[in-house]
């Protein structure tokens, strides 16, 4: 059964996370994607890892293998005129061009929508840039730490009222993933518009703005309440905090009175719980330092799942703080088939995150593993574009492919 986007043809000129994740999301739903990489070096994700056994290998990077499932891969130097001409031929037969070439590099090689539209008047071109295609930061380069911070999440994970808690960045390429997810939605919106209007368009995505857009209502805290929203808020609520059990962390949350009384009951109704300094949630918040000292010894003697289940039975919204190992071993995720085992000819078989969605009639599926570097040059440049073997050999000698 064909995937939901099986009629969509995409060319991706992408590195690391944002553009590859965008086209991966679409490819996993059935879109046909041709990924363009630099000859010899390939996508920078190939050298980022993680690698099996911590041994670097350009065909075994977990980051690259995950981000590039269901794609065919070719090598092409679009900075060379002959390479750019081949890109135009690829685009002429596609619906979408997705890229995260930086604006200065776009200027240098001539990668403009006006030029691409001459090759294909109905083309959708999705350009993902660190700070967008306009504004004073247009030409700035940025890695994930810069963008996570520029988007506001690092400060959100800080706590000015607790100076010992610095701003934090989540591990991995989180800003890039956010940019890619927003770009995938924007691309599908443009594809629907093209079906309606018969015309393509240039879609622009700022990674900084993609990060800022997910900050919930944190912007409103300052104009509404003169509060700076941070890891713990302006004033702590109590108990709302992660705490260490015997075997890991659990997040305590029992703000409402009935939740607090249920938690007190779980703890065996200790005498201190009846003290005036803990009489209601506002007072408990003011006296959180004292309450925390009393809770920690008891919580430390519990197991995460044991305490979670006791709380769950009493409708107290505690939550285990899952580690990556917990997720891989989760019976719930196993039952839903979330993790997918993918075999790649060089890297072998490994588990990767699947999709958080299920289609009744047009299934999400892994049709092929991530391509090895230049794996589909012959298939795409020869069979699809009709370039002769002699021409391919000449282009390879020149470093164009």
GIRAJO-V41753 format. One record per pair of residues at least 24 apart in sequence whose C-alpha atoms are under 8 Angstrom apart, sorted by the first residue. I is the first residue (numbers start at 1). J is the second residue. D is the distance in whole Angstrom. If there is no record, write none. Layout:
I:J:D ; I:J:D
This chain:
1:361:8 ; 1:362:6 ; 1:363:7 ; 2:30:7 ; 2:362:6 ; 2:363:7 ; 3:29:5 ; 3:30:4 ; 3:31:8 ; 3:362:5 ; 3:363:6 ; 3:364:6 ; 3:365:8 ; 4:29:6 ; 4:30:6 ; 4:31:8 ; 4:362:5 ; 4:363:7 ; 4:364:8 ; 5:29:6 ; 5:30:5 ; 5:31:5 ; 6:30:4 ; 6:31:5 ; 6:32:7 ; 7:31:6 ; 7:32:8 ; 8:32:6 ; 8:94:8 ; 8:95:6 ; 8:96:8 ; 9:33:6 ; 9:93:8 ; 9:94:5 ; 9:95:5 ; 9:96:6 ; 10:34:6 ; 10:94:6 ; 10:95:6 ; 10:96:5 ; 10:97:6 ; 10:98:7 ; 11:35:6 ; 11:36:7 ; 11:90:7 ; 11:91:7 ; 11:94:7 ; 11:96:6 ; 11:97:5 ; 11:98:6 ; 12:36:6 ; 12:97:6 ; 12:98:5 ; 12:99:6 ; 13:37:7 ; 13:97:8 ; 13:98:6 ; 13:99:5 ; 13:100:7 ; 13:101:7 ; 14:43:7 ; 14:98:7 ; 14:99:5 ; 14:100:5 ; 14:101:7 ; 15:43:5 ; 15:44:6 ; 15:45:7 ; 15:100:7 ; 16:43:7 ; 16:44:6 ; 16:45:5 ; 16:64:8 ; 16:176:8 ; 17:45:8 ; 17:67:7 ; 17:173:7 ; 17:176:5 ; 17:177:6 ; 17:180:7 ; 18:100:7 ; 18:128:7 ; 18:175:8 ; 18:176:4 ; 18:177:5 ; 18:178:7 ; 18:179:5 ; 18:180:4 ; 18:181:8 ; 19:98:6 ; 19:99:5 ; 19:100:6 ; 19:128:7 ; 19:179:8 ; 19:180:6 ; 19:183:8 ; 20:67:6 ; 20:68:6 ; 20:180:7 ; 21:67:6 ; 21:68:8 ; 21:177:6 ; 21:180:5 ; 21:181:7 ; 22:98:8 ; 22:179:8 ; 22:180:4 ; 22:181:6 ; 22:182:8 ; 22:183:6 ; 22:184:5 ; 23:98:7 ; 23:180:8 ; 23:184:7 ; 24:67:6 ; 24:68:6 ; 24:69:7 ; 24:70:7 ; 24:71:8 ; 25:181:8 ; 25:184:7 ; 26:184:7 ; 27:69:8 ; 27:70:6 ; 27:71:7 ; 28:69:7 ; 28:70:6 ; 28:364:6 ; 28:365:6 ; 28:366:6 ; 28:367:8 ; 29:362:8 ; 29:363:7 ; 29:364:5 ; 29:365:7 ; 30:364:7 ; 30:365:8 ; 32:70:8 ; 32:71:7 ; 33:70:7 ; 33:71:5 ; 33:72:6 ; 34:71:6 ; 34:72:5 ; 34:73:6 ; 34:74:7 ; 35:71:6 ; 35:72:6 ; 35:73:5 ; 35:74:6 ; 36:73:6 ; 36:74:5 ; 36:75:6 ; 36:76:6 ; 37:73:7 ; 37:74:6 ; 37:75:5 ; 37:76:6 ; 37:77:8 ; 37:373:8 ; 37:374:8 ; 38:75:5 ; 38:76:6 ; 38:77:6 ; 38:401:8 ; 39:75:5 ; 39:76:6 ; 39:77:6 ; 39:374:8 ; 39:399:7 ; 39:400:7 ; 39:401:6 ; 40:75:8 ; 40:373:8 ; 42:75:7 ; 42:373:6 ; 52:347:8 ; 59:346:6 ; 59:347:6 ; 59:372:6 ; 59:373:8 ; 60:346:7 ; 60:347:5 ; 64:370:7 ; 65:369:7 ; 65:370:5 ; 66:352:6 ; 66:353:8 ; 66:370:7 ; 67:370:8 ; 68:369:7 ; 68:370:5 ; 68:371:7 ; 69:366:7 ; 69:367:8 ; 69:368:6 ; 69:369:5 ; 69:370:4 ; 69:371:8 ; 70:366:6 ; 70:367:6 ; 70:368:5 ; 70:369:6 ; 70:370:6 ; 71:368:7 ; 71:369:8 ; 71:370:6 ; 71:371:7 ; 72:370:8 ; 72:371:6 ; 72:375:7 ; 72:376:6 ; 73:371:5 ; 73:372:7 ; 73:373:7 ; 73:374:6 ; 73:375:6 ; 73:376:5 ; 73:377:7 ; 74:373:7 ; 74:374:4 ; 74:375:6 ; 74:376:5 ; 74:377:5 ; 74:380:7 ; 74:401:8 ; 75:373:7 ; 75:374:5 ; 75:377:7 ; 75:400:8 ; 75:401:5 ; 76:400:6 ; 76:401:4 ; 77:399:7 ; 77:400:5 ; 77:401:6 ; 78:109:7 ; 78:400:8 ; 79:108:8 ; 79:109:5 ; 80:109:8 ; 80:400:7 ; 82:400:7 ; 83:400:6 ; 83:401:7 ; 88:116:7 ; 88:119:6 ; 89:119:7 ; 89:385:7 ; 90:385:8 ; 91:116:7 ; 91:119:7 ; 91:120:7 ; 91:123:8 ; 92:119:5 ; 92:120:5 ; 93:120:8 ; 94:123:7 ; 95:122:7 ; 95:123:5 ; 95:124:6 ; 96:123:6 ; 96:124:5 ; 96:125:6 ; 96:126:7 ; 96:187:8 ; 97:123:7 ; 97:124:6 ; 97:125:5 ; 97:126:6 ; 98:125:6 ; 98:126:5 ; 98:127:6 ; 98:128:8 ; 99:125:8 ; 99:126:6 ; 99:127:5 ; 99:128:6 ; 100:127:6 ; 100:128:5 ; 100:129:6 ; 101:127:8 ; 101:128:8 ; 101:129:7 ; 102:128:8 ; 102:129:6 ; 102:130:8 ; 102:139:7 ; 102:141:7 ; 103:129:7 ; 103:133:7 ; 103:138:7 ; 103:139:6 ; 104:139:6 ; 113:202:6 ; 121:199:7 ; 121:200:7 ; 122:194:7 ; 122:198:7 ; 122:199:5 ; 122:200:4 ; 122:201:8 ; 123:199:8 ; 123:200:5 ; 123:201:7 ; 124:187:8 ; 124:190:7 ; 124:191:7 ; 124:200:5 ; 124:201:5 ; 124:202:6 ; 124:203:7 ; 125:200:8 ; 125:201:7 ; 125:202:5 ; 125:203:6 ; 126:183:7 ; 126:187:7 ; 126:202:6 ; 126:203:5 ; 126:204:6 ; 126:205:7 ; 127:202:8 ; 127:203:6 ; 127:204:5 ; 127:205:6 ; 128:179:7 ; 128:180:8 ; 128:183:7 ; 128:204:6 ; 128:205:5 ; 128:206:6 ; 128:207:7 ; 129:204:8 ; 129:205:6 ; 129:206:5 ; 129:207:6 ; 130:206:6 ; 130:207:5 ; 130:208:6 ; 131:206:5 ; 131:207:6 ; 131:208:6 ; 131:209:7 ; 132:204:7 ; 132:205:6 ; 132:206:4 ; 132:207:7 ; 132:208:8 ; 133:204:7 ; 133:206:8 ; 144:172:8 ; 144:173:6 ; 144:174:7 ; 144:175:6 ; 144:176:7 ; 145:169:7 ; 147:175:6 ; 147:207:7 ; 147:208:6 ; 147:211:8 ; 148:174:7 ; 148:175:5 ; 148:208:7 ; 148:211:7 ; 150:208:6 ; 151:208:5 ; 151:209:6 ; 151:210:8 ; 151:211:5 ; 151:212:5 ; 152:211:7 ; 152:212:6 ; 152:215:8 ; 153:211:7 ; 153:212:8 ; 153:215:7 ; 155:230:7 ; 156:229:6 ; 156:230:4 ; 156:231:6 ; 157:230:6 ; 157:231:5 ; 158:230:6 ; 158:231:6 ; 159:230:5 ; 159:231:6 ; 159:232:7 ; 159:233:8 ; 160:230:8 ; 161:234:7 ; 175:207:7 ; 175:208:8 ; 175:210:8 ; 175:211:6 ; 176:207:7 ; 178:207:7 ; 178:210:6 ; 178:211:6 ; 179:205:7 ; 179:206:7 ; 179:207:5 ; 179:208:8 ; 179:210:5 ; 179:211:7 ; 182:210:7 ; 235:285:8 ; 236:285:6 ; 236:286:8 ; 236:288:8 ; 237:281:7 ; 237:282:8 ; 237:284:8 ; 237:285:5 ; 237:288:8 ; 238:281:7 ; 238:284:6 ; 238:285:5 ; 238:288:6 ; 239:284:8 ; 239:285:7 ; 239:288:7 ; 239:292:8 ; 242:321:8 ; 243:296:7 ; 243:299:7 ; 243:300:8 ; 244:296:8 ; 244:299:7 ; 244:300:6 ; 245:299:6 ; 245:300:4 ; 245:301:6 ; 245:302:5 ; 245:303:6 ; 245:304:6 ; 246:300:5 ; 246:301:6 ; 246:302:6 ; 246:303:5 ; 246:304:7 ; 247:303:6 ; 247:304:6 ; 248:303:8 ; 248:304:6 ; 248:321:8 ; 249:304:7 ; 249:320:6 ; 249:321:5 ; 250:304:6 ; 250:308:8 ; 250:318:7 ; 250:319:6 ; 250:320:4 ; 250:321:5 ; 251:318:6 ; 251:319:5 ; 251:320:6 ; 251:321:6 ; 252:317:8 ; 252:318:5 ; 252:319:7 ; 253:316:7 ; 253:317:6 ; 253:318:5 ; 254:316:6 ; 254:317:7 ; 254:318:8 ; 255:281:6 ; 256:281:7 ; 257:281:7 ; 259:315:7 ; 259:316:5 ; 262:311:8 ; 262:314:6 ; 262:316:7 ; 263:311:7 ; 263:316:7 ; 266:310:7 ; 266:311:8 ; 267:298:8 ; 342:366:8 ; 342:369:7 ; 343:369:7 ; 344:369:6 ; 344:370:7 ; 377:401:8
